[in-house]
Every structure is written in structure tokens, then in C-alpha cells.
């Protein structure tokens, strides 16, 4: 008896804060058409995601996936870092 799992929801967004205690805050932005005025409105959703390896930094674009509840507010986990902001590693150390 083989049961297939449904595909889990994924989201792509920018890391706003983190990692702090293996938690990152990701802001995902989407364009939604307003039902009455038929204009496109930018809607932002904030997700708290689990970053086990603490590999993401603020400003990174990441892909997250829905998972079982990890804590009171964390229901997502980091899948991969899609891109880093330009200028990464160009800091001058003295």
C-alpha cells in the first residue's frame, strides 16, 4: 500500500533578520490584484523559518518549505540560499 504525499508549499523571499537561535525571518512579497479597484497591490508575508546550519544572512534571497511545527511560530524550514546580495566579501578589513 503506497501512499503519496502532497507537495509541500514553498516560498521565496529575502531574509530580514537572522540567524538568531537558528531562526530566520523571511519576507515574501507577491503582487495581488485588488478586487474592487483592479490595481496590483504588493502584499508582504513574514515567515519564521528554521535554519539548522545558520548559513543565511540578512539580505539573502532564500527558498523555504512548509514543515511540521518546530516551535510556537516556526512552521517553515530553509531549503537553500538562492542568491546573496552583490558586494558580498568586498568588505575591507583593517
PyMOL Python script that loads the backbone (N, CA, C, O; Angstrom):
from pymol import cmd

cmd.read_pdbstr("""\
ATOM      1  N   UNK A   1       0.842  -1.178   0.000  1.00  0.00           N
ATOM      2  CA  UNK A   1       0.000   0.000   0.000  1.00  0.00           C
ATOM      3  C   UNK A   1       0.888   1.242   0.000  1.00  0.00           C
ATOM      4  O   UNK A   1       1.513   1.576   1.007  1.00  0.00           O
ATOM      5  N   UNK A   2       0.931   1.903  -1.119  1.00  0.00           N
ATOM      6  CA  UNK A   2       1.805   3.046  -1.301  1.00  0.00           C
ATOM      7  C   UNK A   2       0.974   4.326  -1.285  1.00  0.00           C
ATOM      8  O   UNK A   2       0.107   4.539  -2.132  1.00  0.00           O
ATOM      9  N   UNK A   3       1.260   5.162  -0.307  1.00  0.00           N
ATOM     10  CA  UNK A   3       0.574   6.456  -0.216  1.00  0.00           C
ATOM     11  C   UNK A   3       1.516   7.537  -0.700  1.00  0.00           C
ATOM     12  O   UNK A   3       2.701   7.542  -0.367  1.00  0.00           O
ATOM     13  N   UNK A   4       0.979   8.452  -1.489  1.00  0.00           N
ATOM     14  CA  UNK A   4       1.799   9.554  -1.972  1.00  0.00           C
ATOM     15  C   UNK A   4       1.524  10.791  -1.134  1.00  0.00           C
ATOM     16  O   UNK A   4       0.389  11.079  -0.754  1.00  0.00           O
ATOM     17  N   UNK A   5       2.599  11.506  -0.860  1.00  0.00           N
ATOM     18  CA  UNK A   5       2.460  12.736  -0.100  1.00  0.00           C
ATOM     19  C   UNK A   5       2.123  13.877  -1.037  1.00  0.00           C
ATOM     20  O   UNK A   5       2.530  13.892  -2.199  1.00  0.00           O
ATOM     21  N   UNK A   6       1.368  14.839  -0.510  1.00  0.00           N
ATOM     22  CA  UNK A   6       1.106  16.034  -1.283  1.00  0.00           C
ATOM     23  C   UNK A   6       2.368  16.892  -1.302  1.00  0.00           C
ATOM     24  O   UNK A   6       3.178  16.846  -0.376  1.00  0.00           O
ATOM     25  N   UNK A   7       2.522  17.665  -2.359  1.00  0.00           N
ATOM     26  CA  UNK A   7       3.669  18.563  -2.449  1.00  0.00           C
ATOM     27  C   UNK A   7       3.549  19.639  -1.387  1.00  0.00           C
ATOM     28  O   UNK A   7       2.488  20.237  -1.207  1.00  0.00           O
ATOM     29  N   UNK A   8       4.631  19.876  -0.698  1.00  0.00           N
ATOM     30  CA  UNK A   8       4.623  20.895   0.351  1.00  0.00           C
ATOM     31  C   UNK A   8       4.754  22.281  -0.268  1.00  0.00           C
ATOM     32  O   UNK A   8       5.361  22.457  -1.324  1.00  0.00           O
ATOM     33  N   UNK A   9       4.167  23.259   0.419  1.00  0.00           N
ATOM     34  CA  UNK A   9       4.233  24.630  -0.070  1.00  0.00           C
ATOM     35  C   UNK A   9       5.659  25.164   0.067  1.00  0.00           C
ATOM     36  O   UNK A   9       6.351  24.880   1.045  1.00  0.00           O
ATOM     37  N   UNK A  10       6.079  25.926  -0.912  1.00  0.00           N
ATOM     38  CA  UNK A  10       7.378  26.589  -0.855  1.00  0.00           C
ATOM     39  C   UNK A  10       7.169  28.071  -1.077  1.00  0.00           C
ATOM     40  O   UNK A  10       6.175  28.496  -1.666  1.00  0.00           O
ATOM     41  N   UNK A  11       8.112  28.842  -0.602  1.00  0.00           N
ATOM     42  CA  UNK A  11       8.073  30.291  -0.784  1.00  0.00           C
ATOM     43  C   UNK A  11       9.496  30.785  -0.971  1.00  0.00           C
ATOM     44  O   UNK A  11      10.445  30.188  -0.464  1.00  0.00           O
ATOM     45  N   UNK A  12       9.634  31.875  -1.699  1.00  0.00           N
ATOM     46  CA  UNK A  12      10.928  32.503  -1.913  1.00  0.00           C
ATOM     47  C   UNK A  12      10.842  33.933  -1.414  1.00  0.00           C
ATOM     48  O   UNK A  12       9.888  34.647  -1.720  1.00  0.00           O
ATOM     49  N   UNK A  13      11.841  34.351  -0.644  1.00  0.00           N
ATOM     50  CA  UNK A  13      11.827  35.701  -0.109  1.00  0.00           C
ATOM     51  C   UNK A  13      13.193  36.119   0.380  1.00  0.00           C
ATOM     52  O   UNK A  13      14.171  35.382   0.252  1.00  0.00           O
ATOM     53  N   UNK A  14      13.247  37.318   0.945  1.00  0.00           N
ATOM     54  CA  UNK A  14      14.501  37.864   1.456  1.00  0.00           C
ATOM     55  C   UNK A  14      14.578  37.684   2.956  1.00  0.00           C
ATOM     56  O   UNK A  14      13.577  37.799   3.663  1.00  0.00           O
ATOM     57  N   UNK A  15      15.779  37.399   3.432  1.00  0.00           N
ATOM     58  CA  UNK A  15      15.996  37.264   4.866  1.00  0.00           C
ATOM     59  C   UNK A  15      16.038  38.669   5.456  1.00  0.00           C
ATOM     60  O   UNK A  15      16.847  39.503   5.051  1.00  0.00           O
ATOM     61  N   UNK A  16      15.162  38.914   6.408  1.00  0.00           N
ATOM     62  CA  UNK A  16      15.082  40.214   7.042  1.00  0.00           C
ATOM     63  C   UNK A  16      15.957  40.253   8.285  1.00  0.00           C
ATOM     64  O   UNK A  16      16.734  41.189   8.474  1.00  0.00           O
ATOM     65  N   UNK A  17      15.832  39.232   9.139  1.00  0.00           N
ATOM     66  CA  UNK A  17      16.630  39.137  10.357  1.00  0.00           C
ATOM     67  C   UNK A  17      17.101  37.714  10.517  1.00  0.00           C
ATOM     68  O   UNK A  17      16.455  36.774  10.054  1.00  0.00           O
ATOM     69  N   UNK A  18      18.231  37.564  11.174  1.00  0.00           N
ATOM     70  CA  UNK A  18      18.667  36.219  11.498  1.00  0.00           C
ATOM     71  C   UNK A  18      20.114  36.002  11.134  1.00  0.00           C
ATOM     72  O   UNK A  18      20.733  36.913  10.584  1.00  0.00           O
ATOM     73  N   UNK A  19      20.680  34.867  11.405  1.00  0.00           N
ATOM     74  CA  UNK A  19      20.087  33.826  12.238  1.00  0.00           C
ATOM     75  C   UNK A  19      20.290  34.131  13.723  1.00  0.00           C
ATOM     76  O   UNK A  19      21.369  34.548  14.142  1.00  0.00           O
ATOM     77  N   UNK A  20      19.263  33.923  14.485  1.00  0.00           N
ATOM     78  CA  UNK A  20      19.341  34.094  15.929  1.00  0.00           C
ATOM     79  C   UNK A  20      18.689  32.868  16.534  1.00  0.00           C
ATOM     80  O   UNK A  20      17.472  32.704  16.447  1.00  0.00           O
ATOM     81  N   UNK A  21      19.472  32.018  17.137  1.00  0.00           N
ATOM     82  CA  UNK A  21      18.939  30.779  17.674  1.00  0.00           C
ATOM     83  C   UNK A  21      18.403  29.872  16.591  1.00  0.00           C
ATOM     84  O   UNK A  21      17.403  29.183  16.791  1.00  0.00           O
ATOM     85  N   UNK A  22      19.067  29.866  15.430  1.00  0.00           N
ATOM     86  CA  UNK A  22      18.687  29.052  14.271  1.00  0.00           C
ATOM     87  C   UNK A  22      17.342  29.440  13.670  1.00  0.00           C
ATOM     88  O   UNK A  22      16.730  28.645  12.957  1.00  0.00           O
ATOM     89  N   UNK A  23      16.881  30.651  13.952  1.00  0.00           N
ATOM     90  CA  UNK A  23      15.636  31.161  13.377  1.00  0.00           C
ATOM     91  C   UNK A  23      15.938  32.349  12.483  1.00  0.00           C
ATOM     92  O   UNK A  23      16.664  33.264  12.872  1.00  0.00           O
ATOM     93  N   UNK A  24      15.373  32.328  11.276  1.00  0.00           N
ATOM     94  CA  UNK A  24      15.487  33.467  10.378  1.00  0.00           C
ATOM     95  C   UNK A  24      14.086  33.991  10.089  1.00  0.00           C
ATOM     96  O   UNK A  24      13.111  33.242  10.141  1.00  0.00           O
ATOM     97  N   UNK A  25      13.994  35.282   9.783  1.00  0.00           N
ATOM     98  CA  UNK A  25      12.726  35.901   9.424  1.00  0.00           C
ATOM     99  C   UNK A  25      12.797  36.231   7.941  1.00  0.00           C
ATOM    100  O   UNK A  25      13.663  36.987   7.501  1.00  0.00           O
ATOM    101  N   UNK A  26      11.872  35.653   7.175  1.00  0.00           N
ATOM    102  CA  UNK A  26      11.865  35.789   5.721  1.00  0.00           C
ATOM    103  C   UNK A  26      10.625  36.566   5.306  1.00  0.00           C
ATOM    104  O   UNK A  26       9.515  36.260   5.740  1.00  0.00           O
ATOM    105  N   UNK A  27      10.826  37.585   4.452  1.00  0.00           N
ATOM    106  CA  UNK A  27       9.713  38.361   3.911  1.00  0.00           C
ATOM    107  C   UNK A  27       9.494  37.955   2.455  1.00  0.00           C
ATOM    108  O   UNK A  27      10.380  38.124   1.617  1.00  0.00           O
ATOM    109  N   UNK A  28       8.326  37.425   2.164  1.00  0.00           N
ATOM    110  CA  UNK A  28       7.968  37.044   0.800  1.00  0.00           C
ATOM    111  C   UNK A  28       6.963  38.057   0.270  1.00  0.00           C
ATOM    112  O   UNK A  28       5.942  38.317   0.906  1.00  0.00           O
ATOM    113  N   UNK A  29       7.252  38.625  -0.889  1.00  0.00           N
ATOM    114  CA  UNK A  29       6.403  39.653  -1.488  1.00  0.00           C
ATOM    115  C   UNK A  29       5.747  39.101  -2.745  1.00  0.00           C
ATOM    116  O   UNK A  29       6.391  38.435  -3.556  1.00  0.00           O
ATOM    117  N   UNK A  30       4.449  39.388  -2.895  1.00  0.00           N
ATOM    118  CA  UNK A  30       3.730  38.967  -4.087  1.00  0.00           C
ATOM    119  C   UNK A  30       2.809  40.087  -4.547  1.00  0.00           C
ATOM    120  O   UNK A  30       2.380  40.920  -3.749  1.00  0.00           O
ATOM    121  N   UNK A  31       2.511  40.098  -5.841  1.00  0.00           N
ATOM    122  CA  UNK A  31       1.581  41.072  -6.395  1.00  0.00           C
ATOM    123  C   UNK A  31       0.199  40.435  -6.465  1.00  0.00           C
ATOM    124  O   UNK A  31       0.028  39.350  -7.020  1.00  0.00           O
ATOM    125  N   UNK A  32      -0.788  41.129  -5.892  1.00  0.00           N
ATOM    126  CA  UNK A  32      -2.162  40.631  -5.856  1.00  0.00           C
ATOM    127  C   UNK A  32      -3.062  41.694  -6.467  1.00  0.00           C
ATOM    128  O   UNK A  32      -2.907  42.883  -6.187  1.00  0.00           O
ATOM    129  N   UNK A  33      -3.993  41.268  -7.293  1.00  0.00           N
ATOM    130  CA  UNK A  33      -4.909  42.226  -7.920  1.00  0.00           C
ATOM    131  C   UNK A  33      -6.012  42.592  -6.939  1.00  0.00           C
ATOM    132  O   UNK A  33      -6.639  41.710  -6.352  1.00  0.00           O
ATOM    133  N   UNK A  34      -6.253  43.885  -6.759  1.00  0.00           N
ATOM    134  CA  UNK A  34      -7.282  44.363  -5.841  1.00  0.00           C
ATOM    135  C   UNK A  34      -8.652  44.026  -6.425  1.00  0.00           C
ATOM    136  O   UNK A  34      -8.901  44.284  -7.602  1.00  0.00           O
ATOM    137  N   UNK A  35      -9.549  43.448  -5.607  1.00  0.00           N
ATOM    138  CA  UNK A  35     -10.832  43.005  -6.158  1.00  0.00           C
ATOM    139  C   UNK A  35     -11.734  44.124  -6.671  1.00  0.00           C
ATOM    140  O   UNK A  35     -12.488  43.925  -7.623  1.00  0.00           O
ATOM    141  N   UNK A  36     -11.663  45.283  -6.056  1.00  0.00           N
ATOM    142  CA  UNK A  36     -12.553  46.375  -6.462  1.00  0.00           C
ATOM    143  C   UNK A  36     -11.893  47.323  -7.455  1.00  0.00           C
ATOM    144  O   UNK A  36     -12.502  47.692  -8.459  1.00  0.00           O
ATOM    145  N   UNK A  37     -10.658  47.715  -7.182  1.00  0.00           N
ATOM    146  CA  UNK A  37     -10.008  48.744  -7.985  1.00  0.00           C
ATOM    147  C   UNK A  37      -9.161  48.173  -9.121  1.00  0.00           C
ATOM    148  O   UNK A  37      -8.667  48.932  -9.954  1.00  0.00           O
ATOM    149  N   UNK A  38      -8.984  46.867  -9.171  1.00  0.00           N
ATOM    150  CA  UNK A  38      -8.278  46.184 -10.250  1.00  0.00           C
ATOM    151  C   UNK A  38      -6.876  46.712 -10.475  1.00  0.00           C
ATOM    152  O   UNK A  38      -6.367  46.703 -11.596  1.00  0.00           O
ATOM    153  N   UNK A  39      -6.257  47.172  -9.401  1.00  0.00           N
ATOM    154  CA  UNK A  39      -4.857  47.567  -9.458  1.00  0.00           C
ATOM    155  C   UNK A  39      -4.053  46.509  -8.730  1.00  0.00           C
ATOM    156  O   UNK A  39      -4.582  45.798  -7.875  1.00  0.00           O
ATOM    157  N   UNK A  40      -2.797  46.406  -9.059  1.00  0.00           N
ATOM    158  CA  UNK A  40      -1.950  45.419  -8.394  1.00  0.00           C
ATOM    159  C   UNK A  40      -1.369  46.009  -7.119  1.00  0.00           C
ATOM    160  O   UNK A  40      -0.813  47.107  -7.120  1.00  0.00           O
ATOM    161  N   UNK A  41      -1.505  45.274  -6.054  1.00  0.00           N
ATOM    162  CA  UNK A  41      -1.042  45.696  -4.741  1.00  0.00           C
ATOM    163  C   UNK A  41       0.052  44.738  -4.303  1.00  0.00           C
ATOM    164  O   UNK A  41      -0.070  43.526  -4.481  1.00  0.00           O
ATOM    165  N   UNK A  42       1.111  45.275  -3.736  1.00  0.00           N
ATOM    166  CA  UNK A  42       2.208  44.452  -3.252  1.00  0.00           C
ATOM    167  C   UNK A  42       1.878  43.981  -1.840  1.00  0.00           C
ATOM    168  O   UNK A  42       1.703  44.797  -0.935  1.00  0.00           O
ATOM    169  N   UNK A  43       1.793  42.661  -1.650  1.00  0.00           N
ATOM    170  CA  UNK A  43       1.468  42.085  -0.351  1.00  0.00           C
ATOM    171  C   UNK A  43       2.697  41.355   0.184  1.00  0.00           C
ATOM    172  O   UNK A  43       3.298  40.541  -0.516  1.00  0.00           O
ATOM    173  N   UNK A  44       3.064  41.652   1.428  1.00  0.00           N
ATOM    174  CA  UNK A  44       4.237  41.050   2.050  1.00  0.00           C
ATOM    175  C   UNK A  44       3.792  40.135   3.177  1.00  0.00           C
ATOM    176  O   UNK A  44       2.979  40.517   4.019  1.00  0.00           O
ATOM    177  N   UNK A  45       4.334  38.918   3.184  1.00  0.00           N
ATOM    178  CA  UNK A  45       4.060  37.953   4.233  1.00  0.00           C
ATOM    179  C   UNK A  45       5.364  37.647   4.952  1.00  0.00           C
ATOM    180  O   UNK A  45       6.398  37.454   4.312  1.00  0.00           O
ATOM    181  N   UNK A  46       5.320  37.600   6.279  1.00  0.00           N
ATOM    182  CA  UNK A  46       6.505  37.339   7.085  1.00  0.00           C
ATOM    183  C   UNK A  46       6.439  35.909   7.597  1.00  0.00           C
ATOM    184  O   UNK A  46       5.454  35.506   8.216  1.00  0.00           O
ATOM    185  N   UNK A  47       7.496  35.147   7.335  1.00  0.00           N
ATOM    186  CA  UNK A  47       7.610  33.771   7.802  1.00  0.00           C
ATOM    187  C   UNK A  47       8.803  33.655   8.736  1.00  0.00           C
ATOM    188  O   UNK A  47       9.825  34.312   8.535  1.00  0.00           O
ATOM    189  N   UNK A  48       8.672  32.817   9.756  1.00  0.00           N
ATOM    190  CA  UNK A  48       9.804  32.462  10.592  1.00  0.00           C
ATOM    191  C   UNK A  48      10.210  31.051  10.195  1.00  0.00           C
ATOM    192  O   UNK A  48       9.390  30.133  10.216  1.00  0.00           O
ATOM    193  N   UNK A  49      11.474  30.883   9.835  1.00  0.00           N
ATOM    194  CA  UNK A  49      11.946  29.606   9.313  1.00  0.00           C
ATOM    195  C   UNK A  49      13.132  29.102  10.114  1.00  0.00           C
ATOM    196  O   UNK A  49      13.868  29.875  10.727  1.00  0.00           O
ATOM    197  N   UNK A  50      13.299  27.791  10.095  1.00  0.00           N
ATOM    198  CA  UNK A  50      14.384  27.128  10.813  1.00  0.00           C
ATOM    199  C   UNK A  50      15.596  27.012   9.895  1.00  0.00           C
ATOM    200  O   UNK A  50      15.500  26.477   8.790  1.00  0.00           O
ATOM    201  N   UNK A  51      16.733  27.516  10.360  1.00  0.00           N
ATOM    202  CA  UNK A  51      17.993  27.463   9.618  1.00  0.00           C
ATOM    203  C   UNK A  51      18.980  26.670  10.463  1.00  0.00           C
ATOM    204  O   UNK A  51      19.698  27.240  11.286  1.00  0.00           O
ATOM    205  N   UNK A  52      19.017  25.368  10.263  1.00  0.00           N
ATOM    206  CA  UNK A  52      19.812  24.481  11.110  1.00  0.00           C
ATOM    207  C   UNK A  52      21.299  24.821  11.070  1.00  0.00           C
ATOM    208  O   UNK A  52      21.940  24.870  12.119  1.00  0.00           O
ATOM    209  N   UNK A  53      21.857  25.057   9.896  1.00  0.00           N
ATOM    210  CA  UNK A  53      23.289  25.306   9.752  1.00  0.00           C
ATOM    211  C   UNK A  53      23.656  26.779   9.909  1.00  0.00           C
ATOM    212  O   UNK A  53      24.837  27.126   9.873  1.00  0.00           O
ATOM    213  N   UNK A  54      22.664  27.649  10.081  1.00  0.00           N
ATOM    214  CA  UNK A  54      22.866  29.100  10.192  1.00  0.00           C
ATOM    215  C   UNK A  54      23.694  29.623   9.017  1.00  0.00           C
ATOM    216  O   UNK A  54      24.663  30.359   9.202  1.00  0.00           O
ATOM    217  N   UNK A  55      23.294  29.228   7.803  1.00  0.00           N
ATOM    218  CA  UNK A  55      24.043  29.594   6.609  1.00  0.00           C
ATOM    219  C   UNK A  55      23.539  30.865   5.932  1.00  0.00           C
ATOM    220  O   UNK A  55      24.239  31.416   5.082  1.00  0.00           O
ATOM    221  N   UNK A  56      22.362  31.340   6.277  1.00  0.00           N
ATOM    222  CA  UNK A  56      21.823  32.533   5.617  1.00  0.00           C
ATOM    223  C   UNK A  56      22.158  33.782   6.417  1.00  0.00           C
ATOM    224  O   UNK A  56      22.386  33.729   7.626  1.00  0.00           O
ATOM    225  N   UNK A  57      22.181  34.899   5.715  1.00  0.00           N
ATOM    226  CA  UNK A  57      22.481  36.200   6.315  1.00  0.00           C
ATOM    227  C   UNK A  57      21.414  37.194   5.869  1.00  0.00           C
ATOM    228  O   UNK A  57      20.758  36.965   4.853  1.00  0.00           O
ATOM    229  N   UNK A  58      21.222  38.285   6.597  1.00  0.00           N
ATOM    230  CA  UNK A  58      20.251  39.296   6.171  1.00  0.00           C
ATOM    231  C   UNK A  58      20.565  39.808   4.764  1.00  0.00           C
ATOM    232  O   UNK A  58      21.713  40.119   4.444  1.00  0.00           O
ATOM    233  N   UNK A  59      19.533  39.890   3.936  1.00  0.00           N
ATOM    234  CA  UNK A  59      19.687  40.343   2.562  1.00  0.00           C
ATOM    235  C   UNK A  59      19.718  39.209   1.564  1.00  0.00           C
ATOM    236  O   UNK A  59      19.537  39.443   0.369  1.00  0.00           O
ATOM    237  N   UNK A  60      19.943  37.978   2.016  1.00  0.00           N
ATOM    238  CA  UNK A  60      19.970  36.829   1.114  1.00  0.00           C
ATOM    239  C   UNK A  60      18.567  36.515   0.606  1.00  0.00           C
ATOM    240  O   UNK A  60      17.581  36.710   1.317  1.00  0.00           O
ATOM    241  N   UNK A  61      18.488  36.034  -0.618  1.00  0.00           N
ATOM    242  CA  UNK A  61      17.240  35.501  -1.152  1.00  0.00           C
ATOM    243  C   UNK A  61      17.264  34.000  -0.920  1.00  0.00           C
ATOM    244  O   UNK A  61      18.193  33.315  -1.348  1.00  0.00           O
ATOM    245  N   UNK A  62      16.232  33.484  -0.237  1.00  0.00           N
ATOM    246  CA  UNK A  62      16.214  32.082   0.152  1.00  0.00           C
ATOM    247  C   UNK A  62      14.913  31.413  -0.275  1.00  0.00           C
ATOM    248  O   UNK A  62      13.907  32.075  -0.531  1.00  0.00           O
ATOM    249  N   UNK A  63      14.958  30.095  -0.344  1.00  0.00           N
ATOM    250  CA  UNK A  63      13.769  29.292  -0.600  1.00  0.00           C
ATOM    251  C   UNK A  63      13.463  28.529   0.676  1.00  0.00           C
ATOM    252  O   UNK A  63      14.342  27.881   1.244  1.00  0.00           O
ATOM    253  N   UNK A  64      12.201  28.605   1.135  1.00  0.00           N
ATOM    254  CA  UNK A  64      11.789  27.912   2.347  1.00  0.00           C
ATOM    255  C   UNK A  64      10.644  26.959   2.023  1.00  0.00           C
ATOM    256  O   UNK A  64       9.946  27.126   1.023  1.00  0.00           O
ATOM    257  N   UNK A  65      10.460  25.961   2.879  1.00  0.00           N
ATOM    258  CA  UNK A  65       9.432  24.949   2.666  1.00  0.00           C
ATOM    259  C   UNK A  65       8.647  24.757   3.950  1.00  0.00           C
ATOM    260  O   UNK A  65       9.204  24.784   5.047  1.00  0.00           O
ATOM    261  N   UNK A  66       7.347  24.564   3.796  1.00  0.00           N
ATOM    262  CA  UNK A  66       6.487  24.336   4.949  1.00  0.00           C
ATOM    263  C   UNK A  66       6.811  22.976   5.563  1.00  0.00           C
ATOM    264  O   UNK A  66       7.079  22.012   4.847  1.00  0.00           O
ATOM    265  N   UNK A  67       6.785  22.906   6.896  1.00  0.00           N
ATOM    266  CA  UNK A  67       7.116  21.674   7.598  1.00  0.00           C
ATOM    267  C   UNK A  67       6.270  21.569   8.862  1.00  0.00           C
ATOM    268  O   UNK A  67       5.415  22.416   9.122  1.00  0.00           O
ATOM    269  N   UNK A  68       6.513  20.537   9.630  1.00  0.00           N
ATOM    270  CA  UNK A  68       5.786  20.372  10.886  1.00  0.00           C
ATOM    271  C   UNK A  68       6.119  21.536  11.817  1.00  0.00           C
ATOM    272  O   UNK A  68       7.153  22.179  11.633  1.00  0.00           O
ATOM    273  N   UNK A  69       5.283  21.826  12.804  1.00  0.00           N
ATOM    274  CA  UNK A  69       5.594  22.899  13.745  1.00  0.00           C
ATOM    275  C   UNK A  69       6.869  22.594  14.519  1.00  0.00           C
ATOM    276  O   UNK A  69       6.991  21.548  15.158  1.00  0.00           O
ATOM    277  N   UNK A  70       7.814  23.525  14.452  1.00  0.00           N
ATOM    278  CA  UNK A  70       9.084  23.360  15.158  1.00  0.00           C
ATOM    279  C   UNK A  70       9.020  24.088  16.496  1.00  0.00           C
ATOM    280  O   UNK A  70       9.596  23.632  17.483  1.00  0.00           O
ATOM    281  N   UNK A  71       8.324  25.209  16.527  1.00  0.00           N
ATOM    282  CA  UNK A  71       8.103  25.951  17.764  1.00  0.00           C
ATOM    283  C   UNK A  71       6.761  26.669  17.639  1.00  0.00           C
ATOM    284  O   UNK A  71       5.975  26.372  16.739  1.00  0.00           O
ATOM    285  N   UNK A  72       6.507  27.586  18.518  1.00  0.00           N
ATOM    286  CA  UNK A  72       5.218  28.290  18.515  1.00  0.00           C
ATOM    287  C   UNK A  72       4.982  29.038  17.198  1.00  0.00           C
ATOM    288  O   UNK A  72       3.861  29.055  16.689  1.00  0.00           O
ATOM    289  N   UNK A  73       6.014  29.647  16.655  1.00  0.00           N
ATOM    290  CA  UNK A  73       5.831  30.455  15.447  1.00  0.00           C
ATOM    291  C   UNK A  73       6.554  29.897  14.220  1.00  0.00           C
ATOM    292  O   UNK A  73       6.339  30.398  13.116  1.00  0.00           O
ATOM    293  N   UNK A  74       7.393  28.888  14.374  1.00  0.00           N
ATOM    294  CA  UNK A  74       8.159  28.351  13.246  1.00  0.00           C
ATOM    295  C   UNK A  74       7.463  27.143  12.643  1.00  0.00           C
ATOM    296  O   UNK A  74       7.304  26.112  13.297  1.00  0.00           O
ATOM    297  N   UNK A  75       7.044  27.283  11.378  1.00  0.00           N
ATOM    298  CA  UNK A  75       6.413  26.190  10.641  1.00  0.00           C
ATOM    299  C   UNK A  75       7.052  26.028   9.262  1.00  0.00           C
ATOM    300  O   UNK A  75       6.503  25.346   8.397  1.00  0.00           O
ATOM    301  N   UNK A  76       8.199  26.650   9.063  1.00  0.00           N
ATOM    302  CA  UNK A  76       8.900  26.610   7.788  1.00  0.00           C
ATOM    303  C   UNK A  76      10.359  26.277   8.050  1.00  0.00           C
ATOM    304  O   UNK A  76      10.862  26.508   9.149  1.00  0.00           O
ATOM    305  N   UNK A  77      11.045  25.731   7.042  1.00  0.00           N
ATOM    306  CA  UNK A  77      12.469  25.466   7.174  1.00  0.00           C
ATOM    307  C   UNK A  77      13.183  25.901   5.906  1.00  0.00           C
ATOM    308  O   UNK A  77      12.597  25.934   4.823  1.00  0.00           O
ATOM    309  N   UNK A  78      14.455  26.234   6.059  1.00  0.00           N
ATOM    310  CA  UNK A  78      15.267  26.697   4.938  1.00  0.00           C
ATOM    311  C   UNK A  78      15.604  25.526   4.033  1.00  0.00           C
ATOM    312  O   UNK A  78      16.051  24.480   4.502  1.00  0.00           O
ATOM    313  N   UNK A  79      15.388  25.703   2.723  1.00  0.00           N
ATOM    314  CA  UNK A  79      15.755  24.682   1.746  1.00  0.00           C
ATOM    315  C   UNK A  79      17.122  25.005   1.161  1.00  0.00           C
ATOM    316  O   UNK A  79      18.019  24.162   1.148  1.00  0.00           O
ATOM    317  N   UNK A  80      17.274  26.257   0.670  1.00  0.00           N
ATOM    318  CA  UNK A  80      18.551  26.654   0.076  1.00  0.00           C
ATOM    319  C   UNK A  80      18.631  28.165   0.000  1.00  0.00           C
ATOM    320  O   UNK A  80      17.619  28.864   0.038  1.00  0.00           O
ATOM    321  N   UNK A  81      19.857  28.652  -0.108  1.00  0.00           N
ATOM    322  CA  UNK A  81      20.107  30.067  -0.339  1.00  0.00           C
ATOM    323  C   UNK A  81      20.172  30.249  -1.845  1.00  0.00           C
ATOM    324  O   UNK A  81      21.049  29.692  -2.506  1.00  0.00           O
ATOM    325  N   UNK A  82      19.241  31.032  -2.392  1.00  0.00           N
ATOM    326  CA  UNK A  82      19.163  31.216  -3.844  1.00  0.00           C
ATOM    327  C   UNK A  82      20.251  32.169  -4.314  1.00  0.00           C
ATOM    328  O   UNK A  82      20.970  31.867  -5.267  1.00  0.00           O
ATOM    329  N   UNK A  83      20.378  33.317  -3.653  1.00  0.00           N
ATOM    330  CA  UNK A  83      21.410  34.284  -4.047  1.00  0.00           C
ATOM    331  C   UNK A  83      21.795  35.149  -2.860  1.00  0.00           C
ATOM    332  O   UNK A  83      21.034  35.311  -1.905  1.00  0.00           O
ATOM    333  N   UNK A  84      22.978  35.688  -2.946  1.00  0.00           N
ATOM    334  CA  UNK A  84      23.493  36.605  -1.933  1.00  0.00           C
ATOM    335  C   UNK A  84      23.515  38.009  -2.536  1.00  0.00           C
ATOM    336  O   UNK A  84      23.608  38.151  -3.755  1.00  0.00           O
ATOM    337  N   UNK A  85      23.432  39.044  -1.706  1.00  0.00           N
ATOM    338  CA  UNK A  85      23.473  40.400  -2.258  1.00  0.00           C
ATOM    339  C   UNK A  85      24.832  40.695  -2.882  1.00  0.00           C
ATOM    340  O   UNK A  85      25.851  40.159  -2.447  1.00  0.00           O
ATOM    341  N   UNK A  86      24.843  41.552  -3.904  1.00  0.00           N
ATOM    342  CA  UNK A  86      26.107  41.902  -4.555  1.00  0.00           C
ATOM    343  C   UNK A  86      26.967  42.688  -3.577  1.00  0.00           C
ATOM    344  O   UNK A  86      26.460  43.403  -2.712  1.00  0.00           O
ATOM    345  N   UNK A  87      28.271  42.541  -3.730  1.00  0.00           N
ATOM    346  CA  UNK A  87      29.184  43.204  -2.807  1.00  0.00           C
ATOM    347  C   UNK A  87      29.545  42.347  -1.626  1.00  0.00           C
ATOM    348  O   UNK A  87      30.243  42.806  -0.721  1.00  0.00           O
ATOM    349  N   UNK A  88      29.086  41.107  -1.610  1.00  0.00           N
ATOM    350  CA  UNK A  88      29.414  40.180  -0.536  1.00  0.00           C
ATOM    351  C   UNK A  88      30.903  39.856  -0.601  1.00  0.00           C
ATOM    352  O   UNK A  88      31.409  39.453  -1.649  1.00  0.00           O
ATOM    353  N   UNK A  89      31.586  40.027   0.491  1.00  0.00           N
ATOM    354  CA  UNK A  89      33.006  39.701   0.537  1.00  0.00           C
ATOM    355  C   UNK A  89      33.895  40.852   0.090  1.00  0.00           C
ATOM    356  O   UNK A  89      35.115  40.699   0.040  1.00  0.00           O
ATOM    357  N   UNK A  90      33.305  42.006  -0.237  1.00  0.00           N
ATOM    358  CA  UNK A  90      34.108  43.139  -0.682  1.00  0.00           C
ATOM    359  C   UNK A  90      34.411  44.101   0.462  1.00  0.00           C
ATOM    360  O   UNK A  90      34.821  45.240   0.237  1.00  0.00           O
ATOM    361  N   UNK A  91      34.205  43.632   1.687  1.00  0.00           N
ATOM    362  CA  UNK A  91      34.484  44.475   2.841  1.00  0.00           C
ATOM    363  C   UNK A  91      35.985  44.584   3.050  1.00  0.00           C
ATOM    364  O   UNK A  91      36.723  43.625   2.826  1.00  0.00           O
ATOM    365  N   UNK A  92      36.428  45.741   3.476  1.00  0.00           N
ATOM    366  CA  UNK A  92      37.833  45.964   3.731  1.00  0.00           C
ATOM    367  C   UNK A  92      38.078  45.779   5.223  1.00  0.00           C
ATOM    368  O   UNK A  92      37.455  46.440   6.054  1.00  0.00           O
ATOM    369  N   UNK A  93      38.994  44.871   5.550  1.00  0.00           N
ATOM    370  CA  UNK A  93      39.333  44.643   6.956  1.00  0.00           C
ATOM    371  C   UNK A  93      40.650  45.306   7.265  1.00  0.00           C
ATOM    372  O   UNK A  93      41.579  45.277   6.458  1.00  0.00           O
ATOM    373  N   UNK A  94      40.726  45.902   8.435  1.00  0.00           N
ATOM    374  CA  UNK A  94      41.982  46.539   8.812  1.00  0.00           C
ATOM    375  C   UNK A  94      42.490  46.013  10.131  1.00  0.00           C
ATOM    376  O   UNK A  94      43.542  46.442  10.603  1.00  0.00           O
TER     377      UNK A  94
END
""", "prot")
cmd.dss("prot")
cmd.show_as("cartoon", "prot")
cmd.util.cbc("prot")
cmd.orient("prot")
